[in-house]
Structure formats: C-alpha cells, structure tokens
Amino acid sequence: MDWQQHAARLADQSTEPDSRWLAPVAKTPRHELVPRWWKRNGSNGWQLKDGAADPEAWMKAAYADRSLITRVGTLHADRAEPDDQPHGLPTSSATVPSLVVRMLRHGRLGTGLSFLDLGTGAGGLTAYASMRFGAENVTSLDVDPYLVSAAGNRLAHMGYHPEMVTADATERVPGTYDRIVSTVGLPAGPGLRPVLSALAPGGRIATTIGRTCLIITGWKHANGDVIGRVERDMAGFMLTRSGDDFPPALSELFSLAREGEGAEISTGTYPVLDVAEAWELSSMLQVTTPGVETDYEQRDGIRSAFLAHPDGSWARASAMGTAAPEVHQGGPQRLWTALERIRGRLNSEGSLPLLGAWVLITPDGVCHLSRGKWRASIGNR
C-alpha cells in the first residue's frame, strides 16, 4: 500500500516547510496506528469503519489532518463487531496531527532529554517523538491497558520501542522526566500533583487543564513551583479518566434543565450559542464556575443551550435564531447569568484576560492565573 504520498501530503498540511517535525509526520504510517475507527452516524450513534475493508477510505481518513475516534464509552473500535452501534462519549482518539505538532513545539523537546507522552491514545505523538529524538528517551503513559498494549505493538512494528506504561496519572506517574506533554485535559488541584512530581526540576510541561481549552506551559523551579503562561493557542482534549469511561455526565440534572420551569425566569441579553464550541468563553466559565457542563441542540430553528453543575445548579436558554432567549435557572448558582457576565466583559473590553496570562502552579496542583489586575485560581475548591 502506497501510504508515503499520503503521509507527505499530511506533513505539508500540518507543519511548515522548515519544521523539524515535517519528517516525522511524513515518515509515520499513521494508518497502522488506526486500523479501525468510529464515525458519527446521526446525532448520537456511531458507525464502525474498518480500514482493511476499504483501503481508499482508510488512506483518506488516516492522512487527513483531523481526529479519528477510536473508542466510544468502553468499546474500542479494534474490539467491535461490524453491527455494534455504541452510544456515548468518545473516550480515546488519534489526535489531529497538526495539534500533535503544536503540543510538541510547546513542550520544547530536545536531544537527550527524557520525555513523557501523557495520554498514549493511538500512539501518534509517541511515534513522532521517537523518530526525532530516539525511542530510548520516550515514555508513553495511558490509563487504559489496551491502548498502551495496542500502541506499543504497532510502534514496535515500525521499529520503535519506547517505554510503555499503564497508570492513572491523577494517582501516580512512575519516573521523572525533563519534558512532559499531555494530550488529555489534566484536572487542576490534587489530580495534577502526581504529574508535577514527575517533572524534574528545570523541566517543562505543556498541557491543557480539564474542561478548558487552555494550553498551559511552564518550567519547574527548585521549590516545586511551575511558572509559565497560558499560550495564545487553544486545544480541546478529552478529560483524564480513572476507570473504563468518563465520569458520568450530569444526566438527571440535564433532564431537569430541558424540562424544568426554574426558580428564576428571565430574558437573556445575548443570543444562544453552543458554549462548548466557544472555546474562550467556555474556558473562562470553567475558571469562574469550575465543574460546569454544557449541552446544546437546534431544532426547527430554535436554539437551546443547557448548563449544569454538580452542586445542583442548572440553566436553559432557548430562542428562535438570534433573538433574545428565554432563560430558566435553578439551584444555588445562576449559571446563565455567570456566562452572560463573561460575554458582557468580552463585548465591553474586546477580549478576555485568559490567553497570554501568567501561570503559577503550586505543588498542590492549584493553578493561579494573572494578567494585569485580573487574578483567578483553578483547583483550590
């Protein structure tokens, strides 16, 4: 199978002509890392795609600069039957190659430096790092033993033998590393401590913080603090998980948000939007209201957004098109009001203070953000 021309085209699309990552992308047979994957079939369902059964579609999918979902709920595509139609959230994927390259750049890898790829997934980032800096310097870690095993075997077939580790990074990270790049959203607070402990003094980390799209980079100082910044770049990675699936969504609360009258009914100021797709807004909402989850639907021209929080708070905003929405809110917090406060700041100031903010991550995993007079902390409650 002539995959090289497809890989070369992908490298041209996902890197620059003078990039040191161009060759790793161009020389990695990505299709071997993703022999089967899931494709959305309607709004909630998934359809299994088998590369060997349709080589042309396999090449097109594997060498497109996009993510390929490999696991939905607890069912990995490798282990699925042709008629399986899982329902649920994606729980693993082959990350968009251009995003992999961006995260590697943020990580500032170098010759002879020990490197941890946190979130093995399909193994693409591990493959790129192994090719460029030698697999003997690379460790790849994931909570899912099947992902670690499958990626390890496929990388070995390519001639790479990095250290492959199965562990829950929110509980322990074996070893110490000069560089850590995470392609899962790490939780601020106690769940971040093991990763910080595994970063060597003078080392550098690049990660997103769970439920945000903020890419945080920083250098570890002798006192254990990591000091850096929120990059002017964003990424949407899956949350870390500790078991077979994501933590269960707030399904009962979202049901209430869809049907409930609410303790407070009002008219919103701004049009309804899909909060999850408005990355900067949703990230700021997580900073100000940690733990909030979002959902969105559009039917017959009516747009509806839903917010829910573990403390029992919920909100629903619905409107035809861009009209002012009717807003229902319940529980101890007014979630839509919090969102509109952020949108008001964005409109009045032209930007939010997140991107480019300075970051101090203390050894307890709390992330302290600052930009000008603005201050915020994530993970301390």
C-alpha positions in Angstrom: 0.0 0.0 0.0 1.5 3.3 -1.1 0.9 5.4 2.0 4.0 7.6 1.7 2.5 10.1 -0.7 -0.5 10.5 1.6 1.8 11.0 4.6 3.9 13.5 2.7 0.8 15.5 1.9 -0.3 15.4 5.5 3.1 16.7 6.6 2.8 19.6 4.2 -0.7 20.4 5.6 0.2 20.0 9.3 3.7 21.5 9.5 5.7 24.3 7.9 8.4 23.6 5.1 11.2 24.3 7.6 9.7 22.5 10.5 11.8 19.8 12.3 8.6 17.9 12.7 7.9 17.6 9.0 10.0 14.5 8.5 8.4 12.6 11.5 4.9 13.3 10.2 5.9 12.4 6.6 7.6 9.1 7.6 5.0 7.8 10.1 2.5 5.3 8.7 -0.5 6.8 10.7 -2.9 4.2 9.1 -1.1 1.5 11.0 -1.9 3.2 14.3 -5.6 3.4 13.4 -6.8 0.3 11.5 -10.4 0.8 12.7 -12.2 3.8 14.0 -15.7 5.2 14.8 -17.5 7.7 12.6 -20.6 9.6 13.7 -23.8 8.1 12.4 -26.5 10.7 13.2 -26.5 12.9 16.3 -25.9 10.2 18.9 -24.8 7.0 17.1 -21.5 5.7 15.8 -20.6 3.5 12.8 -17.6 1.2 12.8 -15.1 1.8 9.9 -12.6 -0.9 9.0 -9.6 0.3 7.1 -8.7 -3.1 5.5 -12.2 -3.4 4.1 -11.9 -0.1 2.3 -8.3 0.9 1.7 -9.1 4.1 -0.2 -11.3 5.4 2.7 -8.6 4.3 5.1 -5.9 6.3 3.4 -8.2 9.3 3.2 -9.2 9.2 6.8 -5.8 8.3 8.3 -3.9 11.0 6.4 -6.4 13.8 6.9 -5.5 16.5 9.4 -8.3 15.5 11.8 -9.0 13.4 14.8 -10.2 9.8 14.5 -12.3 8.5 17.3 -11.1 5.0 18.3 -13.1 4.4 21.5 -16.7 5.3 22.4 -17.7 4.6 26.0 -16.0 1.4 26.9 -15.9 -0.1 23.3 -12.7 0.3 21.3 -13.1 0.0 17.5 -10.5 -2.7 17.4 -12.7 -4.9 19.6 -16.1 -4.1 18.0 -18.3 -6.2 15.7 -19.5 -4.7 12.4 -23.0 -4.3 13.7 -22.1 -2.6 17.0 -23.5 0.8 17.4 -22.2 2.3 20.7 -23.8 5.3 22.2 -22.0 7.7 24.4 -19.0 10.0 24.7 -15.7 9.4 22.8 -13.1 8.2 25.3 -10.0 7.9 23.0 -8.8 9.1 19.7 -6.0 9.6 17.3 -5.3 13.3 17.8 -5.2 15.8 14.9 -1.6 15.7 13.6 -1.2 19.4 13.4 -2.3 19.7 17.0 0.2 17.0 18.0 2.9 19.0 16.3 1.8 22.2 18.1 1.9 20.4 21.5 5.3 19.0 20.8 6.5 22.5 20.0 5.0 23.9 23.2 6.9 21.1 25.0 10.3 22.2 23.8 11.7 18.7 23.5 15.5 18.3 23.0 18.2 15.8 22.2 19.0 13.6 25.2 16.1 14.9 27.3 13.7 12.3 28.9 10.2 12.8 27.6 6.7 11.7 28.8 3.8 11.5 26.4 0.9 11.6 28.8 -2.2 10.1 27.0 -0.9 7.4 24.6 -4.1 7.2 22.6 -3.3 5.7 19.2 0.4 6.5 19.6 0.9 9.2 17.0 2.7 11.7 19.3 4.9 8.9 20.7 5.8 7.9 17.1 6.8 11.4 16.2 8.9 11.9 19.3 10.5 8.5 19.0 11.5 9.2 15.4 13.0 12.5 16.1 14.7 12.0 19.5 15.0 8.2 19.8 12.6 5.9 21.5 15.0 5.3 24.3 14.2 8.8 25.6 10.5 8.4 25.3 7.9 7.1 27.7 4.2 6.9 26.8 1.5 6.6 29.5 -2.2 5.9 29.5 -4.8 4.7 32.0 -6.1 2.1 29.5 -4.1 -1.1 29.3 -5.4 -2.0 25.9 -4.4 1.4 24.4 -0.9 1.0 25.8 -0.6 -2.5 24.6 -2.0 -1.9 21.1 0.0 1.3 20.5 3.2 -0.4 21.9 2.7 -3.3 19.4 2.1 -1.1 16.5 5.0 1.2 17.3 7.3 -1.9 17.6 6.2 -2.9 14.1 7.5 0.5 13.0 10.8 -0.2 14.8 10.2 2.0 17.9 10.4 0.6 21.4 9.6 3.4 23.8 8.8 2.6 27.4 5.0 1.9 27.6 3.3 2.5 30.9 -0.2 1.8 32.2 -1.1 4.1 35.1 -3.7 6.6 36.3 -1.8 9.9 36.0 -4.1 11.5 38.6 -2.8 9.0 41.2 0.8 8.2 40.2 3.3 8.8 37.4 6.3 6.5 37.6 9.7 8.1 36.8 11.0 11.6 36.4 11.1 13.5 33.1 12.7 16.6 31.7 9.7 17.2 29.4 6.0 16.3 29.8 3.4 16.8 27.1 -0.2 15.9 27.9 -2.8 15.4 25.3 -5.6 14.8 27.9 -7.1 17.6 30.0 -5.5 17.3 33.4 -7.6 18.3 36.5 -6.2 21.3 38.4 -5.8 20.5 42.1 -4.9 17.1 43.7 -5.2 15.3 40.4 -2.3 17.3 39.0 0.1 16.6 41.8 1.5 13.3 40.5 2.3 14.8 37.2 4.0 17.8 38.8 6.0 15.4 41.0 7.2 13.5 37.9 8.5 16.7 36.3 12.2 17.2 37.0 13.5 20.5 38.4 14.2 22.7 35.4 11.8 20.6 33.3 9.0 21.9 31.2 5.3 20.8 30.9 2.7 21.5 28.2 -0.9 20.5 29.0 -4.5 21.6 28.9 -6.5 21.9 32.1 -9.6 19.7 32.2 -12.8 21.1 30.8 -10.9 24.1 29.4 -9.2 24.6 26.1 -6.3 26.5 27.7 -2.8 25.3 26.8 -0.6 25.9 29.8 3.2 25.7 29.6 5.7 26.2 32.3 9.1 25.5 33.8 9.6 23.7 37.2 11.6 25.6 39.7 13.7 24.2 42.6 10.9 24.9 45.1 8.4 22.8 43.2 6.5 25.7 41.6 5.8 25.6 37.9 5.9 29.1 36.4 4.8 29.8 32.8 1.8 31.1 30.9 -1.4 30.4 29.1 -0.3 30.1 25.5 -2.1 32.2 22.8 -3.2 28.9 21.4 -6.1 26.5 22.3 -6.9 22.8 22.2 -9.9 20.7 23.1 -8.7 17.4 24.7 -10.7 14.8 26.4 -10.7 14.7 30.2 -8.4 12.3 32.1 -10.3 9.3 33.3 -9.6 6.9 36.2 -11.7 3.9 35.0 -13.3 2.4 31.9 -15.2 5.6 31.0 -15.6 9.3 31.5 -17.1 10.3 34.9 -20.9 10.1 34.3 -22.4 13.2 32.9 -25.0 15.1 34.9 -27.8 13.3 33.0 -30.5 13.8 35.6 -29.7 17.5 36.0 -29.6 18.0 32.2 -33.1 16.4 32.1 -34.2 18.9 34.6 -32.6 21.7 32.6 -34.5 20.6 29.5 -37.9 20.4 31.1 -37.8 22.4 34.4 -39.5 25.8 35.0 -36.7 27.1 37.1 -36.7 29.2 40.2 -35.9 32.2 38.1 -37.2 33.0 34.6 -35.8 36.0 32.6 -34.9 37.2 29.2 -31.3 36.9 28.2 -29.1 39.6 26.8 -27.2 37.7 24.2 -28.1 35.1 21.6 -28.0 31.4 22.4 -24.8 29.7 21.4 -23.1 26.3 21.7 -21.0 27.1 24.7 -18.7 24.1 24.2 -17.7 25.4 20.7 -17.0 28.9 22.0 -13.6 27.8 23.4 -12.5 31.0 25.1 -16.0 31.6 26.7 -16.3 28.1 27.9 -12.8 28.2 29.4 -13.5 31.4 31.2 -16.7 29.9 32.5 -14.7 26.9 33.9 -12.3 29.3 35.6 -15.1 31.3 37.3 -17.5 28.4 37.8 -15.4 25.2 38.0 -17.2 22.0 37.2 -20.0 23.3 34.9 -21.0 21.1 32.0 -22.7 22.2 28.8 -25.0 20.9 26.1 -26.7 22.3 23.0 -29.4 21.5 20.5 -31.1 23.1 17.5 -34.5 22.0 16.3 -36.8 23.8 13.8 -34.7 26.9 14.1 -34.9 27.0 17.9 -31.5 27.1 19.5 -31.3 25.8 23.1 -28.3 25.8 25.4 -28.1 23.9 28.7 -25.8 24.3 31.7 -25.5 22.0 34.7 -23.3 21.9 37.8 -22.6 19.2 40.3 -24.0 21.4 43.1 -27.4 21.1 41.5 -27.5 24.3 39.6 -28.8 24.3 36.0 -29.9 26.7 33.3 -31.7 26.6 30.0 -31.7 29.4 27.3 -33.9 29.0 24.2 -34.7 31.3 21.3 -35.6 31.3 17.6 -32.4 32.1 15.8 -30.5 35.1 17.3 -33.5 36.5 19.2 -33.1 37.3 22.9 -33.6 33.9 24.7 -36.0 32.9 27.4 -33.8 31.8 30.3 -34.8 29.3 33.1 -32.4 28.8 36.0 -32.4 26.8 39.2 -30.2 25.6 42.0 -27.8 27.6 44.2 -26.0 29.3 41.3 -27.2 31.3 38.3 -25.2 29.7 35.6 -26.5 31.6 32.6 -26.1 34.8 34.5 -22.4 33.9 35.1 -22.0 33.2 31.4 -23.6 36.5 30.4 -21.3 38.3 32.7 -18.4 36.9 30.8 -19.9 37.7 27.5 -20.5 41.2 28.7 -16.9 41.6 29.6 -15.8 40.3 26.2 -18.1 42.7 24.4 -17.0 45.7 26.5 -13.3 45.1 26.6 -12.8 43.3 23.3 -11.1 40.3 24.8 -10.9 38.1 27.9 -7.8 38.0 30.1 -7.1 34.3 29.7 -4.9 34.0 26.7 -1.4 35.2 27.5 -2.0 35.2 31.3 0.9 34.3 33.6 0.5 31.0 35.4 1.9 29.8 38.8 1.2 26.1 39.5 2.0 25.3 43.1 3.0 21.8 44.2 -0.6 21.1 45.4 -1.8 21.4 41.8 -3.6 24.7 42.1 -3.2 27.0 39.0 -3.0 30.7 39.8 -3.6 32.9 36.8 -2.9 36.6 36.5 -2.9 39.2 33.8 -2.8 42.9 34.7 -5.1 43.4 37.6 -7.1 40.2 36.9 -6.5 37.2 39.2 -8.1 33.7 39.3 -7.2 30.3 40.6 -8.3 26.8 39.4 -8.3 23.7 41.6 -8.5 25.2 45.0 -12.1 24.4 45.7 
